[in-house]
């Protein structure tokens, strides 16, 4: 499978992009559900990297639940 294109990079350790303009396209076309997804991915990535204390992680978790419930 040598002909598979390798990504230029990844966002939040999960979302691959293959050229710089892909990132701009994500930004330019983002709507609320996509924005919410990106925020949760960013927070999960930061949390798995050990950037948050347990207290901070709990506050973030509650904040996301509030946003999610307000949006339903």
Secondary structure, DSSP 8 states (H G I E B T S, - for coil): -TTS---SEEETTTEEESSHHHHHHHHHH--HHHHHHHHHHHHHHHHHTT-S-HHHHHHHHHHHHHHHHHT-
